[in-house]
Amino acid sequence: MGQLSLALILAMSTWFSASAVIPQLRDDWGLSSGAAAWLTIAVQLGFVVGAIVSSLFNLSDLLSPRLVILGGALGAAAANAGLLGADGAASALPLRALTGFCLAGVYPPALKLMATWFKKGRGLALGVLVGAITVGSAMPHLVNGLGGLDWRVTVLATSALTVVGGVVGWTVHEGPSPFPRGVFNPRQAGQVFANRGVRLASLGYFGHMWELYAMWAWFAVFFAEAATPSGDPSSATAYATFLVIGIGGLGCIVGGILGDGWGRERTTSLMMLVSGACALLIGLLFNAPTWLVLVVGLVWGFAVVGDSAQFSTMITEHADQAYVGTALTLQLALGFTLSVATLWLIPVLVEAVSWRWAFAFLAPGPALGVLAMRRLESLR
């Protein structure tokens, strides 16, 4: 469990490399706020395309997951290193998209590979894996709080870490409960959601993803404007955002424990009820004491990702066992597509209705997710 979690933290570090150095890139490249946001969105779009291609060719079910992880990590490291030759958004965006494309060969196969080691306790195992990614997602904010290195050093370092992560992942063999090996069948991607259990688990995941990345991406801006009169980001804002996102790692572990013992549908429903309530509440606290905004943010950060791994675990339990990798990859592809929509939507809503109500538009996602989970629980 620990070895694969380490591999995923290292290999996925290129996802967040540009986020960590955006303040420096703004100076060196003259990036606008919109162009800076697209450096993150491009990775997500690339991931979506890569995941769809992987699903159509059943890569995670035809090839050993550890080989797919290694190939994806090497490709992501090379694309990320290409930023050293970029001179602005026009040349950087295709490289960021290619990085995301290659990382689609890292994340879904890692979930499948981890699942082969656990039948009992699988929810906790995948929770630890997703929790590791969550902490990695928070790291750029810690870097910004401490004062970043030269952006070229950061890019080289994350590329090197991704190579190491791919090699570490390659050393992890399938566990004692491997899934049956699939055969090439491009129609499997279209048949994934014919399975009602997979369909409902995915609907719950889509509601979760409607909220997750928009909260992660825009909390720092919200907190800066709520906590300081000028609205300028500070080290305190960076540290607060690191804590709010990073506490989700603990949420994933708690979610895994509850999912295995209390039930995945109940656990995901509880997490989404809490996170949806925080989305509705936190904007109303815009002028409240900073400590209160931070407390609600910490609760939100804990719950907003605490259910994530349980949706993947449900897929491993409900999907055709020969095509678990295809089902996982397609679920992630569509979920990340939704996240791009809300990443774009939040700043538009801030202009229209202010921070007081902008985050509230994320709440329908978890609400619909809860309904899907109630239906899935009735199937059991």
C-alpha positions as a Markdown table, in Angstrom:
| # | Residue | x | y | z |
|---|---|---|---|---|
| 1 | Met | 0.0 | 0.0 | 0.0 |
| 2 | Gly | 2.7 | 2.4 | 1.0 |
| 3 | Gln | 4.9 | 1.7 | -2.0 |
| 4 | Leu | 2.2 | 2.3 | -4.5 |
| 5 | Ser | 1.0 | 5.4 | -2.7 |
| 6 | Leu | 4.5 | 6.8 | -2.8 |
| 7 | Ala | 4.7 | 6.0 | -6.5 |
| 8 | Leu | 1.5 | 7.9 | -7.2 |
| 9 | Ile | 2.5 | 11.0 | -5.2 |
| 10 | Leu | 5.8 | 11.1 | -7.1 |
| 11 | Ala | 4.4 | 10.3 | -10.5 |
| 12 | Met | 1.5 | 12.8 | -10.3 |
| 13 | Ser | 3.7 | 15.7 | -9.2 |
| 14 | Thr | 3.9 | 17.0 | -12.7 |
| 15 | Trp | 0.1 | 17.6 | -12.6 |
| 16 | Phe | 0.7 | 20.4 | -10.1 |
| 17 | Ser | 4.1 | 21.7 | -11.3 |
| 18 | Ala | 2.8 | 24.7 | -13.2 |
| 19 | Ser | 0.4 | 25.6 | -10.3 |
| 20 | Ala | 3.4 | 25.9 | -8.0 |
| 21 | Val | 5.2 | 28.4 | -10.1 |
| 22 | Ile | 2.4 | 30.5 | -11.6 |
| 23 | Pro | 3.5 | 33.7 | -9.7 |
| 24 | Gln | 6.9 | 33.4 | -11.4 |
| 25 | Leu | 5.5 | 32.5 | -14.8 |
| 26 | Arg | 3.3 | 35.6 | -14.6 |
| 27 | Asp | 6.4 | 37.7 | -14.4 |
| 28 | Asp | 8.6 | 35.8 | -16.9 |
| 29 | Trp | 5.9 | 35.2 | -19.5 |
| 30 | Gly | 3.5 | 38.0 | -18.8 |
| 31 | Leu | 0.6 | 35.6 | -18.1 |
| 32 | Ser | -2.9 | 37.0 | -17.6 |
| 33 | Ser | -5.1 | 35.5 | -14.9 |
| 34 | Gly | -7.1 | 33.6 | -17.6 |
| 35 | Ala | -3.9 | 32.2 | -19.2 |
| 36 | Ala | -2.7 | 31.1 | -15.8 |
| 37 | Ala | -6.0 | 29.2 | -15.1 |
| 38 | Trp | -5.7 | 27.5 | -18.5 |
| 39 | Leu | -2.3 | 26.0 | -17.4 |
| 40 | Thr | -4.4 | 23.9 | -14.9 |
| 41 | Ile | -7.4 | 23.4 | -17.1 |
| 42 | Ala | -5.2 | 22.1 | -20.0 |
| 43 | Val | -3.9 | 19.3 | -17.8 |
| 44 | Gln | -7.4 | 18.2 | -16.9 |
| 45 | Leu | -8.5 | 18.3 | -20.6 |
| 46 | Gly | -5.5 | 16.3 | -21.6 |
| 47 | Phe | -6.3 | 13.8 | -18.8 |
| 48 | Val | -9.8 | 13.4 | -20.1 |
| 49 | Val | -8.7 | 12.8 | -23.7 |
| 50 | Gly | -6.0 | 10.3 | -22.5 |
| 51 | Ala | -8.5 | 8.5 | -20.3 |
| 52 | Ile | -11.0 | 8.2 | -23.2 |
| 53 | Val | -8.4 | 6.8 | -25.5 |
| 54 | Ser | -7.3 | 4.4 | -22.8 |
| 55 | Ser | -10.9 | 3.2 | -22.3 |
| 56 | Leu | -11.5 | 2.7 | -26.0 |
| 57 | Phe | -8.3 | 0.5 | -26.3 |
| 58 | Asn | -8.9 | -1.2 | -22.9 |
| 59 | Leu | -5.2 | -0.5 | -22.1 |
| 60 | Ser | -5.6 | -1.0 | -18.3 |
| 61 | Asp | -7.2 | -4.4 | -19.0 |
| 62 | Leu | -5.0 | -5.7 | -21.8 |
| 63 | Leu | -1.6 | -4.7 | -20.4 |
| 64 | Ser | -0.1 | -5.1 | -16.9 |
| 65 | Pro | -1.1 | -2.0 | -14.9 |
| 66 | Arg | 2.5 | -1.5 | -13.7 |
| 67 | Leu | 3.7 | -1.2 | -17.4 |
| 68 | Val | 1.0 | 1.3 | -18.1 |
| 69 | Ile | 2.0 | 3.3 | -15.0 |
| 70 | Leu | 5.7 | 3.3 | -16.1 |
| 71 | Gly | 4.9 | 4.4 | -19.7 |
| 72 | Gly | 2.5 | 7.1 | -18.5 |
| 73 | Ala | 5.0 | 8.5 | -16.0 |
| 74 | Leu | 7.9 | 8.7 | -18.5 |
| 75 | Gly | 5.7 | 10.4 | -21.0 |
| 76 | Ala | 4.4 | 12.9 | -18.4 |
| 77 | Ala | 8.0 | 13.7 | -17.2 |
| 78 | Ala | 9.1 | 14.4 | -20.8 |
| 79 | Ala | 6.2 | 16.6 | -21.6 |
| 80 | Asn | 6.6 | 18.5 | -18.3 |
| 81 | Ala | 10.4 | 19.0 | -19.0 |
| 82 | Gly | 9.4 | 20.5 | -22.3 |
| 83 | Leu | 8.2 | 23.6 | -20.4 |
| 84 | Leu | 11.9 | 24.6 | -20.1 |
| 85 | Gly | 11.8 | 25.4 | -23.8 |
| 86 | Ala | 8.4 | 27.3 | -23.7 |
| 87 | Asp | 8.3 | 31.1 | -23.7 |
| 88 | Gly | 4.6 | 31.7 | -23.0 |
| 89 | Ala | 1.1 | 30.2 | -22.8 |
| 90 | Ala | 0.9 | 29.4 | -26.5 |
| 91 | Ser | 3.8 | 27.0 | -26.3 |
| 92 | Ala | 3.1 | 25.8 | -22.7 |
| 93 | Leu | -0.6 | 24.8 | -23.1 |
| 94 | Pro | 0.0 | 21.9 | -25.5 |
| 95 | Leu | 2.7 | 20.6 | -23.2 |
| 96 | Arg | 0.4 | 20.8 | -20.2 |
| 97 | Ala | -2.3 | 19.0 | -22.1 |
| 98 | Leu | 0.2 | 16.3 | -23.1 |
| 99 | Thr | 1.2 | 15.9 | -19.5 |
| 100 | Gly | -2.4 | 15.3 | -18.5 |
| 101 | Phe | -2.8 | 12.8 | -21.4 |
| 102 | Cys | 0.1 | 10.8 | -20.2 |
| 103 | Leu | -1.0 | 10.9 | -16.5 |
| 104 | Ala | -4.2 | 9.1 | -17.6 |
| 105 | Gly | -1.9 | 6.1 | -17.8 |
| 106 | Val | -0.9 | 6.5 | -14.2 |
| 107 | Tyr | -3.9 | 7.2 | -12.0 |
| 108 | Pro | -6.6 | 4.7 | -13.1 |
| 109 | Pro | -4.2 | 1.7 | -13.4 |
| 110 | Ala | -2.8 | 2.5 | -10.0 |
| 111 | Leu | -6.3 | 2.2 | -8.5 |
| 112 | Lys | -6.8 | -1.1 | -10.3 |
| 113 | Leu | -3.4 | -2.4 | -9.2 |
| 114 | Met | -4.1 | -1.4 | -5.5 |
| 115 | Ala | -7.4 | -3.2 | -5.7 |
| 116 | Thr | -5.7 | -6.5 | -6.6 |
| 117 | Trp | -4.1 | -6.6 | -3.2 |
| 118 | Phe | -7.3 | -6.2 | -1.2 |
| 119 | Lys | -10.7 | -7.8 | -1.2 |
| 120 | Lys | -11.3 | -7.0 | 2.5 |
| 121 | Gly | -10.3 | -3.5 | 3.4 |
| 122 | Arg | -10.3 | -2.3 | -0.3 |
| 123 | Gly | -12.0 | 0.9 | 0.5 |
| 124 | Leu | -9.4 | 1.9 | 3.0 |
| 125 | Ala | -6.6 | 0.9 | 0.7 |
| 126 | Leu | -7.9 | 3.0 | -2.2 |
| 127 | Gly | -8.6 | 5.8 | 0.4 |
| 128 | Val | -4.9 | 5.8 | 1.3 |
| 129 | Leu | -4.0 | 6.1 | -2.4 |
| 130 | Val | -6.4 | 9.0 | -3.1 |
| 131 | Gly | -5.4 | 10.6 | 0.2 |
| 132 | Ala | -1.8 | 10.6 | -1.0 |
| 133 | Ile | -2.8 | 12.4 | -4.2 |
| 134 | Thr | -4.8 | 14.9 | -2.1 |
| 135 | Val | -1.7 | 15.8 | 0.0 |
| 136 | Gly | 0.2 | 16.1 | -3.2 |
| 137 | Ser | -2.4 | 18.5 | -4.6 |
| 138 | Ala | -1.9 | 20.7 | -1.5 |
| 139 | Met | 1.9 | 20.9 | -1.9 |
| 140 | Pro | 2.1 | 23.8 | -4.4 |
| 141 | His | 0.4 | 26.0 | -1.8 |
| 142 | Leu | 3.0 | 25.1 | 0.8 |
| 143 | Val | 5.7 | 25.9 | -1.7 |
| 144 | Asn | 4.1 | 29.3 | -2.4 |
| 145 | Gly | 3.9 | 29.9 | 1.3 |
| 146 | Leu | 7.5 | 29.1 | 2.0 |
| 147 | Gly | 8.7 | 31.0 | -1.1 |
| 148 | Gly | 9.2 | 29.0 | -4.3 |
| 149 | Leu | 12.4 | 28.0 | -6.0 |
| 150 | Asp | 13.2 | 29.2 | -9.5 |
| 151 | Trp | 10.5 | 27.8 | -11.7 |
| 152 | Arg | 12.9 | 25.9 | -13.9 |
| 153 | Val | 14.3 | 24.0 | -10.9 |
| 154 | Thr | 10.7 | 23.1 | -9.9 |
| 155 | Val | 9.9 | 21.8 | -13.4 |
| 156 | Leu | 13.1 | 19.7 | -13.5 |
| 157 | Ala | 12.5 | 18.4 | -10.0 |
| 158 | Thr | 8.9 | 17.4 | -10.6 |
| 159 | Ser | 9.9 | 15.6 | -13.9 |
| 160 | Ala | 12.6 | 13.7 | -12.0 |
| 161 | Leu | 10.1 | 12.8 | -9.3 |
| 162 | Thr | 7.7 | 11.6 | -11.9 |
| 163 | Val | 10.3 | 9.3 | -13.4 |
| 164 | Val | 11.1 | 7.9 | -10.0 |
| 165 | Gly | 7.4 | 7.4 | -9.3 |
| 166 | Gly | 7.0 | 5.5 | -12.5 |
| 167 | Val | 9.9 | 3.2 | -11.7 |
| 168 | Val | 8.6 | 2.6 | -8.2 |
| 169 | Gly | 5.2 | 1.8 | -9.6 |
| 170 | Trp | 6.7 | -0.6 | -12.1 |
| 171 | Thr | 8.2 | -2.6 | -9.2 |
| 172 | Val | 4.7 | -3.2 | -7.7 |
| 173 | His | 3.3 | -6.5 | -9.0 |
| 174 | Glu | -0.3 | -7.5 | -9.0 |
| 175 | Gly | -1.7 | -8.8 | -5.7 |
| 176 | Pro | -3.2 | -12.1 | -4.7 |
| 177 | Ser | -6.6 | -11.2 | -6.2 |
| 178 | Pro | -5.9 | -10.1 | -9.8 |
| 179 | Phe | -8.7 | -9.3 | -12.1 |
| 180 | Pro | -9.2 | -11.5 | -15.2 |
| 181 | Arg | -7.3 | -10.3 | -18.2 |
| 182 | Gly | -9.5 | -8.7 | -20.8 |
| 183 | Val | -9.4 | -9.0 | -24.6 |
| 184 | Phe | -9.5 | -6.0 | -27.0 |
| 185 | Asn | -13.1 | -4.9 | -27.3 |
| 186 | Pro | -13.7 | -1.2 | -28.1 |
| 187 | Arg | -17.4 | -1.6 | -27.5 |
| 188 | Gln | -16.7 | -2.1 | -23.8 |
| 189 | Ala | -16.3 | 1.6 | -23.2 |
| 190 | Gly | -19.9 | 2.1 | -24.5 |
| 191 | Gln | -21.2 | -0.8 | -22.4 |
| 192 | Val | -19.8 | 0.3 | -19.1 |
| 193 | Phe | -22.9 | 2.3 | -18.0 |
| 194 | Ala | -25.3 | -0.5 | -19.1 |
| 195 | Asn | -24.4 | -2.0 | -15.7 |
| 196 | Arg | -26.8 | -0.3 | -13.2 |
| 197 | Gly | -24.4 | -0.5 | -10.3 |
| 198 | Val | -21.6 | 1.1 | -12.3 |
| 199 | Arg | -24.0 | 3.7 | -13.6 |
| 200 | Leu | -25.3 | 4.8 | -10.2 |
| 201 | Ala | -21.8 | 4.7 | -8.6 |
| 202 | Ser | -20.6 | 6.9 | -11.5 |
| 203 | Leu | -23.5 | 9.4 | -11.1 |
| 204 | Gly | -22.5 | 9.8 | -7.5 |
| 205 | Tyr | -18.9 | 10.4 | -8.6 |
| 206 | Phe | -20.0 | 13.0 | -11.1 |
| 207 | Gly | -21.8 | 14.9 | -8.4 |
| 208 | His | -18.7 | 14.7 | -6.3 |
| 209 | Met | -16.5 | 16.0 | -9.1 |
| 210 | Trp | -18.8 | 18.9 | -9.9 |
| 211 | Glu | -17.7 | 20.3 | -6.5 |
| 212 | Leu | -14.2 | 19.0 | -5.8 |
| 213 | Tyr | -11.8 | 20.7 | -8.2 |
| 214 | Ala | -13.7 | 24.0 | -8.3 |
| 215 | Met | -13.3 | 24.1 | -4.5 |
| 216 | Trp | -9.6 | 23.2 | -4.6 |
| 217 | Ala | -8.8 | 25.6 | -7.4 |
| 218 | Trp | -10.7 | 28.7 | -6.1 |
| 219 | Phe | -10.5 | 28.4 | -2.3 |
| 220 | Ala | -7.2 | 30.3 | -2.1 |
| 221 | Val | -8.7 | 33.3 | -4.1 |
| 222 | Phe | -11.8 | 33.2 | -1.9 |
| 223 | Phe | -9.9 | 33.1 | 1.3 |
| 224 | Ala | -7.5 | 35.9 | 0.3 |
| 225 | Glu | -10.4 | 38.2 | -0.4 |
| 226 | Ala | -12.3 | 37.2 | 2.7 |
| 227 | Ala | -9.3 | 37.4 | 5.0 |
| 228 | Thr | -7.4 | 40.5 | 3.8 |
| 229 | Pro | -8.9 | 44.0 | 2.9 |
| 230 | Ser | -6.7 | 44.1 | -0.3 |
| 231 | Gly | -7.6 | 40.6 | -1.5 |
| 232 | Asp | -4.0 | 40.0 | -2.2 |
| 233 | Pro | -2.7 | 36.4 | -1.6 |
| 234 | Ser | -0.3 | 36.1 | 1.3 |
| 235 | Ser | 1.8 | 33.4 | 3.0 |
| 236 | Ala | -1.1 | 33.0 | 5.5 |
| 237 | Thr | -3.5 | 32.4 | 2.6 |
| 238 | Ala | -1.1 | 29.8 | 1.1 |
| 239 | Tyr | -0.7 | 28.0 | 4.4 |
| 240 | Ala | -4.5 | 28.1 | 5.0 |
| 241 | Thr | -5.2 | 26.6 | 1.6 |
| 242 | Phe | -2.6 | 23.9 | 2.1 |
| 243 | Leu | -4.3 | 22.9 | 5.3 |
| 244 | Val | -7.8 | 23.0 | 3.8 |
| 245 | Ile | -6.8 | 20.8 | 0.8 |
| 246 | Gly | -4.3 | 18.7 | 2.7 |
| 247 | Ile | -6.8 | 17.7 | 5.5 |
| 248 | Gly | -8.6 | 15.8 | 2.7 |
| 249 | Gly | -5.9 | 13.1 | 3.0 |
| 250 | Leu | -7.2 | 12.4 | 6.4 |
| 251 | Gly | -10.8 | 12.5 | 5.1 |
| 252 | Cys | -9.9 | 9.8 | 2.5 |
| 253 | Ile | -8.6 | 7.5 | 5.2 |
| 254 | Val | -11.6 | 8.0 | 7.4 |
| 255 | Gly | -13.9 | 7.6 | 4.4 |
| 256 | Gly | -12.1 | 4.3 | 3.7 |
| 257 | Ile | -12.6 | 3.0 | 7.2 |
| 258 | Leu | -16.3 | 4.0 | 7.2 |
| 259 | Gly | -16.8 | 2.6 | 3.7 |
| 260 | Asp | -15.5 | -0.8 | 4.6 |
| 261 | Gly | -17.3 | -1.0 | 7.9 |
| 262 | Trp | -20.5 | 1.1 | 7.7 |
| 263 | Gly | -21.2 | 0.9 | 4.0 |
| 264 | Arg | -19.9 | 2.8 | 0.9 |
| 265 | Glu | -23.3 | 4.3 | 0.0 |
| 266 | Arg | -23.9 | 5.6 | 3.5 |
| 267 | Thr | -20.3 | 7.0 | 3.8 |
| 268 | Thr | -20.4 | 8.8 | 0.5 |
| 269 | Ser | -23.8 | 10.2 | 1.2 |
| 270 | Leu | -22.7 | 11.5 | 4.6 |
| 271 | Met | -19.6 | 13.1 | 3.1 |
| 272 | Met | -21.6 | 14.8 | 0.3 |
| 273 | Leu | -24.2 | 16.1 | 2.7 |
| 274 | Val | -21.4 | 17.7 | 4.8 |
| 275 | Ser | -19.5 | 19.1 | 1.8 |
| 276 | Gly | -22.7 | 20.4 | 0.1 |
| 277 | Ala | -23.7 | 22.2 | 3.3 |
| 278 | Cys | -20.2 | 23.8 | 3.5 |
| 279 | Ala | -20.6 | 25.0 | -0.1 |
| 280 | Leu | -23.8 | 26.7 | 0.9 |
| 281 | Leu | -22.5 | 28.1 | 4.1 |
| 282 | Ile | -19.0 | 29.3 | 3.5 |
| 283 | Gly | -19.9 | 32.2 | 1.2 |
| 284 | Leu | -22.3 | 33.6 | 3.8 |
| 285 | Leu | -19.3 | 33.8 | 6.1 |
| 286 | Phe | -17.4 | 36.1 | 3.8 |
| 287 | Asn | -17.3 | 38.9 | 6.3 |
| 288 | Ala | -17.1 | 36.7 | 9.3 |
| 289 | Pro | -13.9 | 36.3 | 11.5 |
| 290 | Thr | -11.1 | 34.6 | 9.6 |
| 291 | Trp | -10.8 | 31.8 | 12.0 |
| 292 | Leu | -14.4 | 30.8 | 11.5 |
| 293 | Val | -14.0 | 30.8 | 7.7 |
| 294 | Leu | -10.9 | 28.6 | 8.1 |
| 295 | Val | -12.8 | 26.2 | 10.4 |
| 296 | Val | -15.6 | 25.7 | 7.9 |
| 297 | Gly | -13.0 | 25.4 | 5.1 |
| 298 | Leu | -11.2 | 22.6 | 7.0 |
| 299 | Val | -14.5 | 20.7 | 7.4 |
| 300 | Trp | -15.2 | 21.2 | 3.7 |
| 301 | Gly | -11.8 | 20.1 | 2.7 |
| 302 | Phe | -12.1 | 17.0 | 4.9 |
| 303 | Ala | -15.5 | 16.0 | 3.4 |
| 304 | Val | -15.2 | 17.1 | -0.2 |
| 305 | Val | -12.7 | 14.4 | -1.1 |
| 306 | Gly | -13.3 | 11.9 | 1.7 |
| 307 | Asp | -15.7 | 10.0 | -0.5 |
| 308 | Ser | -13.6 | 10.0 | -3.7 |
| 309 | Ala | -11.9 | 6.6 | -3.3 |
| 310 | Gln | -15.2 | 4.9 | -2.3 |
| 311 | Phe | -16.7 | 5.6 | -5.7 |
| 312 | Ser | -13.7 | 3.9 | -7.4 |
| 313 | Thr | -14.0 | 1.0 | -5.0 |
| 314 | Met | -17.7 | 0.6 | -6.0 |
| 315 | Ile | -16.6 | 0.4 | -9.6 |
| 316 | Thr | -14.2 | -2.4 | -8.8 |
| 317 | Glu | -17.0 | -4.3 | -7.1 |
| 318 | His | -19.9 | -3.7 | -9.7 |
| 319 | Ala | -18.1 | -3.7 | -13.0 |
| 320 | Asp | -17.4 | -6.6 | -15.3 |
| 321 | Gln | -14.3 | -7.9 | -13.6 |
| 322 | Ala | -12.4 | -8.4 | -16.9 |
| 323 | Tyr | -12.9 | -4.7 | -17.7 |
| 324 | Val | -12.5 | -3.0 | -14.3 |
| 325 | Gly | -9.7 | -0.8 | -15.7 |
| 326 | Thr | -11.8 | 0.4 | -18.6 |
| 327 | Ala | -14.7 | 1.2 | -16.2 |
| 328 | Leu | -12.5 | 3.1 | -13.8 |
| 329 | Thr | -10.8 | 5.1 | -16.6 |
| 330 | Leu | -14.1 | 6.1 | -18.2 |
| 331 | Gln | -15.6 | 7.1 | -14.8 |
| 332 | Leu | -12.6 | 9.3 | -14.2 |
| 333 | Ala | -12.7 | 10.8 | -17.7 |
| 334 | Leu | -16.3 | 12.0 | -17.5 |
| 335 | Gly | -15.8 | 13.2 | -13.9 |
| 336 | Phe | -12.8 | 15.3 | -14.8 |
| 337 | Thr | -14.8 | 16.7 | -17.8 |
| 338 | Leu | -17.4 | 18.0 | -15.4 |
| 339 | Ser | -14.7 | 19.5 | -13.2 |
| 340 | Val | -13.5 | 21.6 | -16.1 |
| 341 | Ala | -17.0 | 23.2 | -16.4 |
| 342 | Thr | -17.1 | 24.3 | -12.7 |
| 343 | Leu | -13.4 | 25.5 | -12.8 |
| 344 | Trp | -14.6 | 27.9 | -15.5 |
| 345 | Leu | -17.9 | 28.7 | -13.9 |
| 346 | Ile | -16.8 | 29.9 | -10.4 |
| 347 | Pro | -15.1 | 33.2 | -11.5 |
| 348 | Val | -18.1 | 33.9 | -13.8 |
| 349 | Leu | -20.4 | 33.5 | -10.8 |
| 350 | Val | -18.2 | 35.7 | -8.6 |
| 351 | Glu | -18.6 | 38.5 | -11.1 |
| 352 | Ala | -22.4 | 37.9 | -11.3 |
| 353 | Val | -23.4 | 37.2 | -7.6 |
| 354 | Ser | -20.2 | 37.7 | -5.6 |
| 355 | Trp | -18.4 | 35.2 | -3.4 |
| 356 | Arg | -21.4 | 35.2 | -1.1 |
| 357 | Trp | -23.3 | 32.9 | -3.4 |
| 358 | Ala | -20.7 | 31.6 | -6.0 |
| 359 | Phe | -19.7 | 28.4 | -4.1 |
| 360 | Ala | -23.4 | 27.7 | -3.4 |
| 361 | Phe | -23.8 | 26.7 | -7.1 |
| 362 | Leu | -21.6 | 23.7 | -6.3 |
| 363 | Ala | -24.1 | 22.2 | -3.9 |
| 364 | Pro | -26.4 | 20.6 | -6.5 |
| 365 | Gly | -23.6 | 18.2 | -7.4 |
| 366 | Pro | -23.3 | 16.4 | -4.1 |
| 367 | Ala | -27.1 | 16.6 | -3.7 |
| 368 | Leu | -27.6 | 14.6 | -6.9 |
| 369 | Gly | -24.8 | 12.3 | -5.8 |
| 370 | Val | -26.7 | 11.5 | -2.5 |
| 371 | Leu | -29.8 | 10.6 | -4.5 |
| 372 | Ala | -27.7 | 8.2 | -6.7 |
| 373 | Met | -26.2 | 6.6 | -3.6 |
| 374 | Arg | -29.6 | 6.1 | -2.0 |
| 375 | Arg | -30.7 | 4.3 | -5.2 |
| 376 | Leu | -27.5 | 2.2 | -5.2 |
| 377 | Glu | -28.0 | 1.2 | -1.6 |
| 378 | Ser | -31.5 | 0.0 | -2.4 |
| 379 | Leu | -29.9 | -2.4 | -5.0 |
| 380 | Arg | -27.8 | -4.0 | -2.4 |
